[in-house]
Amino acid sequence: MPRIELINVTKRWKDFYAVENLNLVIEDNAFVTLLGPSGCGKTTTLRMIAGLETPTSGKIIIGDKVVFDSEKGINIPANKRRVGFLFQNYALWPNMTVYQNIAFGLGNIKEELPLIDFEVQTLKQLIQALKHPDKIIELIDDCKDKDGKVDSQKAYLKFIDNYSMSIYTAKRLYKIDVANAKDRMEEIISKLETKLQNLIQKHIKKGETLNDKNEIVIQNKVVYKERKLHQEEIDLLVRKVSRIVKVGMFMDRYPAELSGGQQQRVAIARTLAPGPTVLFMDEPLSNLDAKLRLEMRYELQRLHVETKSTFVYVTHDQMEAMTLATKICLIDNGVLQQYDEPLRVYNYPLNIFIADFVGNPSINFIEGRGNQNTDGSISISILDNLQAKFIPNKTFNLEKWYQKRDQIRETEIAKKKEKLKDKKYVEKGNKDVKFKYHIAKVKEEDDTLMKNYTPVNGDFVLGVRPEFIEITKNGSIPGEIFGAMPTGMESTMKIRVGDYLLTSVVFGGVTFPIGTMTSIQFSNNLILLFDRVSGDIITTGSLVFE
């Protein structure tokens, strides 16, 4: 499967930038989720890679082939990129059976394909099966009803599953009537072998040979020709993908006779049938109920492993992204925020927006102010003058971090000024604004004063995941149970600390009555320290109260 690379890809409509200067590498056999809020540009990104949307500028490479290059005028259409699509709407034909829906479109494929002698292929499969007549008889006996009548359709499916043959070959095998012709089996096989040898000799006379796949070979090279798929190939492809997604038993049913999950599987099978190198999915599970969505996530994981394809998956559901992806590409307002493995995005978000977007229940934000000590720790005042010490996991110099931050900002401003000098440059209308995090309080107050406050060096925001807030009798911070939502496996708690509300997750069947006085402590070394000026992460560490 191919590697996908996007280089400085931009898509805009007038001054609205759907995607801005996106650089991204999707590795071979990856499962990448494009994640972000509605309207952030994730679907536009997927459509540009697929060829359904033309970028304004940039370059896209799939495998070793440039499929789009604004400078060289290259724009290969979607039907030439050998990609598959799966959308929110399954778009199954209601008047077609499952088999017909999956096969739909395969008959129109016309491309350079190896020439295959399908009659030779069929004869070899028949001879191989007939050498073990007892197995054939046993398979047919399994298809008899209580009156001893054979269900031929079931017998065909038995042959297809056991011998990996097409329906057409299965019908020929069934027609031989092995049970009544067992005494003549050697004669039947001999006739088939003679026919097979005659066909092989015809190829030899033409200066051709056949390889193990029954492809025609001339001078040690497989002969290719632009042609359509043979009915044998179409049937084998349909049967193969139906087995992968487990819809083989529904081939004669119509979509209205299937559940939502079964319809989804049929849509996936139809997408896989042409053998796409990349599979694009745009919120394909959003129409399913919660339980079925969970089941289909497992199915997609298994499908990714079995097909060894590259999956690019669009979703705004961060839980879906976390559970499915090998890498998450988080986008906001058309700008890439972070491209990393799911647990890396969760445990080490690069900025406050990412920390807030990923995680359910949401992360706790706590504002603080402090200075770095000579030992590398940071003395910080939080939650209305509670004194604490932040101990970083890695040694770092806060002043140098500030200097690097300012240098990056100055470089960005200089680049922007250079762009503005170019008369062709269109300034972004949908401006990038600083993310406004939420501080939960018992009484929501007018934050006009806070909006007018300009953060300075020494202003921090701590990010604390709910599972890192431990309710304990011997905690460092006194609190009160303000709310409790038990779900069986865990309980989500709201704890009042002064005027502030903190969210905690307690695992196990434990809950507390509202109003219970308790205490809490921060029990992990993955507390996030953000710079309030830029919103960027500084480091991770633990928090000790003095």
C-alpha positions as CSV (number, residue, x, y, z in Angstrom):
1,M,0.0,0.0,0.0
2,P,1.3,3.5,-0.8
3,R,2.6,6.3,1.3
4,I,0.7,9.6,1.1
5,E,2.5,13.0,1.3
6,L,0.9,16.5,1.4
7,I,3.3,19.4,0.8
8,N,2.2,22.9,1.6
9,V,-1.4,22.1,0.5
10,T,-3.9,25.0,0.7
11,K,-7.5,25.2,-0.2
12,R,-9.4,28.5,0.0
13,W,-12.5,30.1,-1.4
14,K,-11.8,33.8,-1.8
15,D,-10.3,34.8,1.6
16,F,-11.8,31.8,3.5
17,Y,-9.0,29.2,4.1
18,A,-10.5,25.7,4.5
19,V,-7.0,24.3,4.7
20,E,-3.9,26.3,5.2
21,N,-0.4,25.2,4.3
22,L,-0.8,21.6,5.4
23,N,2.2,19.4,5.5
24,L,1.4,15.7,6.3
25,V,2.9,12.3,5.7
26,I,0.6,9.2,6.0
27,E,2.7,6.2,6.1
28,D,2.1,2.9,4.3
29,N,-0.6,0.8,6.1
30,A,-1.4,3.5,8.6
31,F,-4.9,4.2,10.0
32,V,-5.0,8.0,10.2
33,T,-8.0,9.9,11.6
34,L,-8.6,13.5,10.6
35,L,-10.1,15.0,13.8
36,G,-11.4,18.4,14.7
37,P,-14.5,20.5,15.3
38,S,-17.1,20.9,12.6
39,G,-15.9,23.1,9.8
40,C,-12.2,22.8,10.7
41,G,-11.2,21.4,7.2
42,K,-10.9,17.7,7.8
43,T,-13.3,16.6,5.1
44,T,-11.8,19.1,2.7
45,T,-8.4,17.5,3.4
46,L,-9.7,14.0,2.7
47,R,-11.4,15.2,-0.5
48,M,-8.2,16.8,-1.8
49,I,-6.2,13.6,-1.2
50,A,-8.9,11.6,-2.9
51,G,-9.2,13.9,-5.9
52,L,-12.7,15.1,-5.2
53,E,-11.6,18.6,-4.4
54,T,-8.9,20.6,-6.2
55,P,-6.4,22.3,-3.9
56,T,-5.6,26.0,-4.5
57,S,-1.9,25.3,-4.2
58,G,0.6,22.6,-3.0
59,K,1.5,19.1,-3.9
60,I,0.1,15.7,-3.2
61,I,2.0,12.4,-3.7
62,I,0.4,8.9,-3.4
63,G,3.1,6.2,-3.5
64,D,5.6,7.3,-6.1
65,K,3.1,9.1,-8.2
66,V,2.4,12.9,-8.0
67,V,-1.4,13.2,-8.2
68,F,-1.5,17.0,-7.8
69,D,1.0,19.7,-8.3
70,S,-0.2,23.3,-8.6
71,E,3.1,24.6,-10.1
72,K,3.3,21.8,-12.8
73,G,-0.4,21.7,-13.5
74,I,-0.8,18.1,-12.5
75,N,-4.2,17.0,-11.3
76,I,-5.0,13.3,-11.7
77,P,-8.8,12.6,-11.4
78,A,-10.2,10.5,-8.5
79,N,-11.0,7.5,-10.7
80,K,-7.4,7.3,-11.7
81,R,-6.0,7.4,-8.1
82,R,-7.2,3.9,-7.2
83,V,-8.8,4.9,-4.0
84,G,-12.0,3.8,-2.3
85,F,-14.7,5.9,-0.6
86,L,-17.1,5.2,2.3
87,F,-19.4,8.0,3.3
88,Q,-22.0,8.8,6.0
89,N,-24.7,7.8,3.6
90,Y,-24.2,4.1,2.5
91,A,-25.9,4.8,-0.9
92,L,-26.8,1.2,-1.5
93,W,-29.1,0.5,-4.4
94,P,-32.5,-0.6,-2.9
95,N,-33.5,-2.6,-6.0
96,M,-30.3,-4.6,-6.0
97,T,-29.3,-7.6,-3.9
98,V,-26.2,-7.5,-1.6
99,Y,-24.3,-9.4,-4.3
100,Q,-25.3,-6.9,-7.0
101,N,-24.5,-3.9,-4.8
102,I,-21.0,-5.2,-4.1
103,A,-20.4,-6.2,-7.8
104,F,-21.8,-2.8,-9.0
105,G,-19.1,-0.9,-10.8
106,L,-16.7,-3.9,-11.1
107,G,-18.1,-4.6,-14.6
108,N,-17.1,-1.1,-15.7
109,I,-13.5,-1.3,-14.7
110,K,-11.2,-1.3,-17.7
111,E,-7.5,-1.1,-17.2
112,E,-4.2,-2.8,-17.9
113,L,-4.6,-6.3,-16.6
114,P,-2.8,-9.6,-17.1
115,L,-4.4,-12.0,-19.7
116,I,-5.6,-15.1,-17.9
117,D,-6.9,-18.4,-19.3
118,F,-10.0,-18.7,-17.1
119,E,-11.0,-22.1,-18.6
120,V,-7.6,-23.6,-17.6
121,Q,-8.1,-22.1,-14.1
122,T,-11.6,-23.7,-13.8
123,L,-10.4,-27.1,-15.1
124,K,-7.6,-27.1,-12.5
125,Q,-10.0,-26.3,-9.7
126,L,-12.4,-29.0,-10.8
127,I,-9.7,-31.7,-11.1
128,Q,-8.3,-30.8,-7.7
129,A,-11.7,-31.0,-6.0
130,L,-12.7,-34.3,-7.8
131,K,-9.6,-36.1,-6.5
132,H,-11.4,-36.1,-3.1
133,P,-15.0,-37.1,-4.0
134,D,-15.8,-38.1,-0.4
135,K,-15.3,-34.5,0.8
136,I,-17.7,-33.3,-2.0
137,I,-20.3,-35.8,-1.0
138,E,-20.0,-34.8,2.6
139,L,-20.4,-31.1,1.8
140,I,-23.6,-31.9,-0.3
141,D,-25.0,-34.1,2.5
142,D,-24.7,-31.1,4.8
143,C,-27.1,-29.2,2.5
144,K,-29.9,-31.8,2.6
145,D,-33.2,-31.1,4.4
146,K,-35.1,-33.6,6.5
147,D,-36.6,-35.1,3.4
148,G,-33.2,-35.7,1.8
149,K,-33.6,-32.9,-0.8
150,V,-30.4,-30.9,-1.5
151,D,-30.5,-27.1,-1.4
152,S,-28.3,-26.4,-4.4
153,Q,-27.7,-22.8,-3.4
154,K,-26.2,-23.9,0.0
155,A,-24.1,-26.5,-1.9
156,Y,-22.7,-23.7,-4.1
157,L,-21.7,-21.7,-1.1
158,K,-20.1,-24.8,0.5
159,F,-18.0,-25.3,-2.6
160,I,-17.1,-21.5,-2.8
161,D,-16.0,-21.4,0.9
162,N,-14.1,-24.7,0.8
163,Y,-12.4,-24.5,-2.5
164,S,-12.1,-20.6,-3.0
165,M,-13.8,-21.0,-6.4
166,S,-16.3,-18.8,-8.2
167,I,-20.1,-19.4,-8.3
168,Y,-19.7,-20.5,-12.0
169,T,-17.1,-23.1,-11.2
170,A,-19.2,-24.2,-8.2
171,K,-22.2,-24.8,-10.4
172,R,-20.1,-26.9,-12.8
173,L,-18.8,-29.0,-9.9
174,Y,-22.3,-29.5,-8.5
175,K,-23.6,-30.6,-12.0
176,I,-21.1,-33.5,-12.1
177,D,-23.3,-35.2,-9.5
178,V,-20.3,-36.8,-7.7
179,A,-22.5,-39.0,-5.4
180,N,-23.9,-40.9,-8.4
181,A,-20.7,-40.7,-10.5
182,K,-18.2,-41.9,-7.9
183,D,-17.5,-45.1,-9.7
184,R,-16.6,-43.1,-12.9
185,M,-14.5,-40.6,-11.1
186,E,-11.2,-41.6,-12.7
187,E,-12.8,-41.4,-16.2
188,I,-14.3,-38.0,-15.5
189,I,-10.9,-36.7,-14.1
190,S,-9.1,-38.1,-17.1
191,K,-11.4,-36.3,-19.6
192,L,-10.9,-33.0,-17.8
193,E,-7.1,-33.5,-17.7
194,T,-7.1,-34.3,-21.5
195,K,-9.1,-31.1,-22.1
196,L,-6.7,-29.2,-19.9
197,Q,-3.6,-30.5,-21.7
198,N,-5.2,-29.6,-25.1
199,L,-5.6,-26.0,-23.9
200,I,-2.1,-25.8,-22.6
201,Q,-0.7,-27.2,-25.9
202,K,-2.6,-24.5,-27.8
203,H,-0.7,-21.8,-25.8
204,I,2.6,-23.6,-26.5
205,K,1.9,-23.6,-30.2
206,K,1.4,-19.8,-30.0
207,G,4.8,-19.4,-28.2
208,E,3.0,-18.9,-24.9
209,T,3.2,-20.5,-21.4
210,L,1.0,-20.2,-18.3
211,N,2.3,-19.4,-14.9
212,D,0.9,-20.6,-11.5
213,K,-1.8,-17.9,-11.7
214,N,-2.8,-19.1,-15.2
215,E,-1.6,-15.8,-16.6
216,I,-0.2,-15.9,-20.2
217,V,3.5,-15.5,-20.4
218,I,5.6,-14.7,-23.4
219,Q,9.4,-14.5,-23.2
220,N,9.2,-14.7,-19.3
221,K,6.9,-11.7,-19.2
222,V,3.3,-11.7,-18.2
223,V,1.1,-10.3,-21.0
224,Y,-0.9,-7.3,-20.1
225,K,-3.8,-5.8,-22.0
226,E,-6.5,-3.2,-21.4
227,R,-9.6,-5.2,-20.7
228,K,-12.6,-5.5,-18.4
229,L,-12.8,-7.9,-15.5
230,H,-14.0,-11.4,-16.4
231,Q,-17.1,-12.8,-14.7
232,E,-14.9,-15.2,-12.8
233,E,-12.8,-12.4,-11.4
234,I,-15.8,-10.3,-10.5
235,D,-17.4,-13.2,-8.6
236,L,-14.1,-14.1,-6.8
237,L,-13.7,-10.5,-5.7
238,V,-17.2,-10.2,-4.4
239,R,-16.9,-13.5,-2.5
240,K,-13.6,-12.5,-1.1
241,V,-14.6,-9.1,0.3
242,S,-18.0,-10.5,1.6
243,R,-16.0,-13.0,3.7
244,I,-13.8,-10.3,5.1
245,V,-16.8,-8.2,6.3
246,K,-19.0,-11.2,7.1
247,V,-21.9,-10.7,4.8
248,G,-21.5,-13.8,2.7
249,M,-24.8,-15.2,4.1
250,F,-26.8,-12.2,2.9
251,M,-25.9,-12.2,-0.8
252,D,-29.5,-12.7,-2.0
253,R,-31.0,-10.2,0.4
254,Y,-32.0,-6.6,-0.4
255,P,-30.7,-3.6,1.7
256,A,-34.2,-3.1,3.3
257,E,-33.9,-6.6,4.7
258,L,-30.6,-5.8,6.5
259,S,-29.9,-4.0,9.8
260,G,-27.9,-0.8,9.9
261,G,-24.7,-2.6,10.8
262,Q,-25.2,-5.1,8.0
263,Q,-25.8,-2.3,5.5
264,Q,-22.6,-0.7,6.6
265,R,-20.7,-3.9,6.0
266,V,-22.1,-4.2,2.5
267,A,-21.0,-0.6,1.8
268,I,-17.5,-1.4,3.1
269,A,-17.4,-4.6,0.9
270,R,-18.4,-2.6,-2.2
271,T,-15.7,-0.1,-1.5
272,L,-13.0,-2.9,-1.0
273,A,-14.0,-4.9,-4.1
274,P,-12.1,-2.9,-6.7
275,G,-8.9,-3.3,-4.5
276,P,-8.3,0.4,-3.6
277,T,-4.8,1.3,-2.4
278,V,-6.2,3.8,0.0
279,L,-9.6,3.7,1.7
280,F,-11.2,7.1,2.6
281,M,-14.0,7.2,5.2
282,D,-16.0,10.3,6.0
283,E,-17.9,9.8,9.3
284,P,-19.2,6.3,8.2
285,L,-20.5,5.3,11.6
286,S,-22.4,8.5,12.5
287,N,-25.8,7.0,11.4
288,L,-25.5,4.0,13.8
289,D,-26.6,3.8,17.4
290,A,-24.0,3.9,20.2
291,K,-23.8,0.1,20.7
292,L,-23.5,-0.7,17.0
293,R,-20.9,2.1,16.6
294,L,-18.7,0.4,19.1
295,E,-19.1,-3.0,17.4
296,M,-18.2,-1.4,14.0
297,R,-15.1,0.2,15.4
298,Y,-13.8,-3.3,16.2
299,E,-14.8,-4.4,12.7
300,L,-12.9,-1.5,11.2
301,Q,-9.8,-2.3,13.3
302,R,-9.9,-6.0,12.1
303,L,-10.5,-4.9,8.5
304,H,-7.5,-2.6,8.6
305,V,-5.2,-5.5,9.8
306,E,-6.7,-8.0,7.3
307,T,-6.6,-5.8,4.2
308,K,-3.3,-4.2,5.0
309,S,-4.7,-1.0,3.3
310,T,-4.0,2.6,4.2
311,F,-7.1,4.1,6.0
312,V,-7.9,7.8,6.1
313,Y,-10.8,8.4,8.4
314,V,-12.7,11.7,9.1
315,T,-14.5,12.1,12.4
316,H,-15.3,14.8,15.0
317,D,-15.7,12.1,17.7
318,Q,-12.5,12.2,19.6
319,M,-13.3,8.8,21.3
320,E,-13.6,7.2,17.8
321,A,-10.3,8.8,16.8
322,M,-8.5,7.6,19.9
323,T,-9.7,4.0,19.6
324,L,-9.2,3.5,15.9
325,A,-6.2,5.5,14.8
326,T,-2.5,4.6,14.6
327,K,-2.1,8.4,14.3
328,I,-4.4,11.4,14.9
329,C,-4.2,14.5,12.7
330,L,-6.0,17.2,14.7
331,I,-7.0,20.3,12.7
332,D,-8.6,23.6,13.8
333,N,-9.6,26.4,11.5
334,G,-7.7,24.7,8.6
335,V,-4.4,24.6,10.5
336,L,-2.7,21.4,11.7
337,Q,-2.5,21.4,15.5
338,Q,-0.9,18.1,16.2
339,Y,-0.1,14.9,14.3
340,D,0.8,12.1,16.6
341,E,-0.1,8.7,18.1
342,P,-3.4,8.8,20.1
343,L,-1.9,8.4,23.5
344,R,0.8,11.0,22.7
345,V,-1.9,13.5,21.8
346,Y,-3.8,12.7,25.0
347,N,-0.8,12.7,27.4
348,Y,1.3,15.4,25.7
349,P,-1.0,17.9,23.8
350,L,1.0,20.6,22.2
351,N,-1.4,23.4,23.2
352,I,-4.5,24.2,25.4
353,F,-6.9,23.7,22.5
354,I,-5.8,20.1,21.9
355,A,-5.9,19.3,25.6
356,D,-9.4,20.6,25.8
357,F,-10.6,18.8,22.6
358,V,-9.2,15.4,23.4
359,G,-10.5,13.6,26.5
360,N,-13.9,12.7,27.9
361,P,-14.7,13.9,30.6
362,S,-12.9,17.1,29.7
363,I,-9.6,18.1,31.2
364,N,-9.5,20.5,34.2
365,F,-7.9,23.9,33.6
366,I,-6.5,25.7,36.6
367,E,-4.9,29.1,36.3
368,G,-1.8,29.9,38.3
369,R,1.1,32.3,38.7
370,G,4.7,31.6,39.8
371,N,8.4,31.5,39.2
372,Q,11.1,28.9,38.6
373,N,13.3,28.0,41.5
374,T,17.0,27.2,41.4
375,D,16.3,23.5,41.6
376,G,14.2,23.6,38.4
377,S,10.8,23.3,40.2
378,I,8.2,26.1,39.8
379,S,6.5,27.6,42.9
380,I,3.0,28.4,41.8
381,S,-0.2,29.9,43.4
382,I,-3.5,28.3,42.3
383,L,-7.1,28.0,43.3
384,D,-7.3,31.3,45.2
385,N,-3.8,31.4,46.8
386,L,-3.2,27.7,47.4
387,Q,0.6,27.3,47.3
388,A,2.1,24.4,45.4
389,K,5.3,23.3,43.7
390,F,5.3,22.0,40.2
391,I,8.1,19.4,39.7
392,P,8.9,18.9,36.0
393,N,9.6,15.4,34.6
394,K,12.6,16.8,32.7
395,T,15.1,19.5,33.6
396,F,14.5,22.7,31.7
397,N,15.2,26.4,31.9
398,L,12.0,28.5,31.9
399,E,13.7,31.7,30.7
400,K,15.2,29.9,27.7
401,W,11.8,28.5,26.9
402,Y,10.3,32.0,26.9
403,Q,13.1,33.2,24.6
404,K,12.5,30.4,22.1
405,R,8.8,31.1,22.2
406,D,9.4,34.8,21.4
407,Q,11.8,33.9,18.5
408,I,9.2,31.6,16.9
409,R,6.6,34.3,17.2
410,E,9.0,36.9,15.6
411,T,9.8,34.5,12.8
412,E,6.1,33.9,12.1
413,I,5.4,37.7,12.0
414,A,8.3,38.2,9.6
415,K,7.0,35.4,7.3
416,K,3.6,37.0,7.3
417,K,5.0,40.4,6.3
418,E,6.9,38.8,3.4
419,K,3.6,37.1,2.2
420,L,1.8,40.4,2.4
421,K,4.4,41.9,0.0
422,D,3.2,39.4,-2.7
423,K,0.3,40.9,-4.7
424,K,-1.1,37.4,-5.3
425,Y,-1.3,36.5,-1.7
426,V,-4.8,36.6,-0.2
427,E,-4.9,37.4,3.5
428,K,-6.8,34.9,5.6
429,G,-10.4,36.1,6.3
430,N,-11.2,33.4,8.9
431,K,-8.5,34.7,11.3
432,D,-6.8,32.3,13.8
433,V,-7.8,33.3,17.2
434,K,-6.4,32.2,20.6
435,F,-8.4,29.4,22.1
436,K,-10.5,30.5,25.1
437,Y,-10.4,27.8,27.7
438,H,-13.1,27.4,30.4
439,I,-12.5,27.6,34.1
440,A,-15.5,25.8,35.9
441,K,-16.8,27.7,38.9
442,V,-19.8,27.2,41.2
443,K,-21.2,30.6,40.0
444,E,-20.4,31.6,36.5
445,E,-19.1,35.1,36.7
446,D,-18.8,37.9,34.2
447,D,-15.4,37.4,32.7
448,T,-15.1,40.9,31.1
449,L,-12.2,41.8,33.4
450,M,-10.4,38.6,32.5
451,K,-10.8,39.3,28.8
452,N,-9.1,42.7,29.3
453,Y,-6.2,41.1,31.2
454,T,-3.1,40.6,29.1
455,P,-1.1,37.5,30.3
456,V,2.6,37.9,31.0
457,N,5.6,35.6,31.7
458,G,4.9,33.7,34.9
459,D,1.2,33.2,34.1
460,F,0.4,29.5,33.7
461,V,-2.5,27.2,33.1
462,L,-2.4,23.7,34.6
463,G,-4.1,20.9,32.7
464,V,-5.2,18.0,35.0
465,R,-7.0,15.0,33.5
466,P,-10.0,13.9,35.7
467,E,-8.5,10.5,36.4
468,F,-5.5,12.2,38.0
469,I,-7.6,13.9,40.7
470,E,-7.9,11.3,43.5
471,I,-10.6,11.6,46.2
472,T,-9.0,10.6,49.5
473,K,-9.4,11.2,53.2
474,N,-5.7,12.4,53.5
475,G,-5.6,14.7,50.4
476,S,-3.8,18.0,50.3
477,I,-6.8,20.1,49.2
478,P,-10.2,20.1,51.1
479,G,-13.3,19.9,49.0
480,E,-17.0,19.1,48.8
481,I,-18.8,16.6,46.6
482,F,-20.8,18.9,44.3
483,G,-22.2,16.3,41.9
484,A,-21.9,12.6,41.2
485,M,-22.7,10.6,38.0
486,P,-22.2,6.9,38.6
487,T,-22.2,4.7,35.4
488,G,-21.3,1.3,37.0
489,M,-17.7,0.9,36.0
490,E,-16.8,4.4,37.0
491,S,-18.3,7.6,38.5
492,T,-17.7,11.1,37.3
493,M,-17.5,13.5,40.2
494,K,-17.7,17.3,40.5
495,I,-15.7,18.5,43.5
496,R,-16.0,22.0,44.9
497,V,-12.8,23.7,46.0
498,G,-13.6,27.2,47.1
499,D,-15.4,28.8,44.2
500,Y,-14.0,26.4,41.7
501,L,-15.3,23.0,40.3
502,L,-13.0,20.2,39.5
503,T,-14.0,17.0,37.6
504,S,-12.7,13.7,38.9
505,V,-13.2,10.1,37.7
506,V,-13.5,7.4,40.3
507,F,-13.1,3.9,39.0
508,G,-15.2,1.0,40.4
509,G,-18.7,1.0,41.8
510,V,-18.1,3.8,44.3
511,T,-20.0,7.0,44.7
512,F,-20.5,9.7,47.3
513,P,-23.6,11.6,48.5
514,I,-23.7,15.2,47.3
515,G,-22.5,17.6,50.0
516,T,-20.0,15.1,51.5
517,M,-16.9,16.8,52.7
518,T,-13.7,15.2,51.4
519,S,-10.3,16.1,50.2
520,I,-8.3,15.5,46.9
521,Q,-4.8,15.2,45.6
522,F,-3.2,15.2,42.2
523,S,-1.8,11.7,41.9
524,N,0.1,11.6,38.6
525,N,3.3,13.0,37.0
526,L,1.4,13.8,33.8
527,I,0.1,17.2,35.0
528,L,0.3,19.6,32.0
529,L,1.9,23.0,32.4
530,F,0.8,25.5,29.7
531,D,2.1,29.0,29.0
532,R,-0.8,31.4,29.3
533,V,0.7,33.9,26.9
534,S,0.9,31.6,23.9
535,G,-1.3,28.7,25.0
536,D,1.5,26.2,24.2
537,I,2.6,23.4,26.5
538,I,5.8,24.0,28.5
539,T,6.3,20.6,30.1
540,T,4.7,17.8,32.2
541,G,5.3,17.0,35.8
542,S,3.7,16.5,39.2
543,L,2.2,18.9,41.7
544,V,3.1,19.0,45.4
545,F,1.2,21.2,47.9
546,E,3.1,23.1,50.5
